[in-house]
């Protein structure tokens, strides 16, 4: 394991938090598009995978064609974005969010 995952395991063991992630590579998971194959429409918010070494995870971000960079929804530069997918539809009467 690398140092990041060793630290995650220590924090899980301490009861601080739990990271749940699929062991299936992103390239083979339905919906994830590698950025080296296709970029989202300019300035469109998408769900993106930030492969940052310290804290990898999903972020809401947009790709800016003018600057050729990713910007997080919070307004700062996004990290090392490797994959993206469109955001899901919000819950509605026609598309209810139901937990089972």
Beta strands, then each sheet from edge to edge (+ up, - down):
strand 1: 33-34
strand 2: 46-50
strand 3: 57-64
strand 4: 69-72
strand 5: 81-86
sheet 1: 1+ 5- 2+ 3- 4+
end
